[in-house]
């Protein structure tokens, strides 16, 4: 099967609540989604199209190219169907294979067993047709095959990404409890930041938020920071096409000399980690790093920019009682120092968020791993809001 030139169903996956921003990216690349769902977007295309998607998408997790849909009533049925598929036309006989799966069927109580059945079917077919079995394991850095099986319907895919696209590749030192890069990108896309005005990130940690803000503003795509994908380990892969797409990523970069991003943290170690990560992303010249308490962060007057904080929220780090005071201080900081800005707080604890003492103009829903989170937006007016004329509706 010549998958690089044959259109098929493509499923681009993402974390829950990120779909609207993923769809926005896919449409901007010129694709027409067939449908969207809670954890992804469906479209049609070839594996060449999958290459473009892998290199360009900020909010995606995996890019799955459908090979075959079939009925399955047991793991043995899965094996019998897949052992008849011509895997020797896709997988190098001396290659390395990883199998992943999602199985929701009454005959299955261990997804690893399904993975083994798929791997055995592929290996047995390869041995019969090429006299050699590919090595296999969990690494995910070569050929990756994914099985989706729900009730009696099964579908087998090439996972053209391999390792998750949610990690953008530049962050060598993650720091404590970091937000995944794909999630950060989605929250930035959900904000009102114009990608030109000043962007301030107190409590920056390893500076994923500040770095992703610069990447977004300068149109640097995730494919710039990664050089290995599963599609590179499929027979028929043409390195020249990938290199062409990679060069186009470089041509898309737009330098913004006037862009000002400020990132601060009370921890010296966090700022050192931030400097390393920003250098690896090639954006260190855009970010002003400082060690200080968040309340001492420089806030340029009347810039009309964005202040974005991601404080601890008592699920993985910090204790609730200690954080109440922190959230109250954040509220005072926003009210007193950030007038004229739009404030954003990303938190997974709405009880703590009440301590901020400000009314959010928007509450945008996200998940951070399994934690139900909100991106809270605050309009921080620089003066008293003008009352509308008598007879008009209040905002």
Secondary structure, DSSP 8 states (H G I E B T S, - for coil): --TTTS-EEEEEE--TT-HHHHHHHHHHTT---SEEETTEEEEEE-HHHHHHHHHH-SS-S-EEEEEEEEE-SSHHHHHHHHHTS-GGGTS-TT-EEEEEEEEE-TT-S-HHHHHHHHHHHHHHHHHHHHS---EE-S--SSEEEEEEEETTEEEEEEESS-S-TTS-S--S---SS---HHHHHHHHHHS---SSS-EEESS-TT-HHHHHHHHHHTT--GGGG----GGGGSTT--HHHHHHHHHHHHHH----TT--EEEEES-HHHHHHHHHHHHHTT-GGGEEEEES-GGG----TT---EEEE----SSSSS-HHHHHHHHHHHHHHHHHH-TTSEEEEEES-HHHHGGG-S--SEEEEEEETTEEEEEEEEE--SS------TTS---
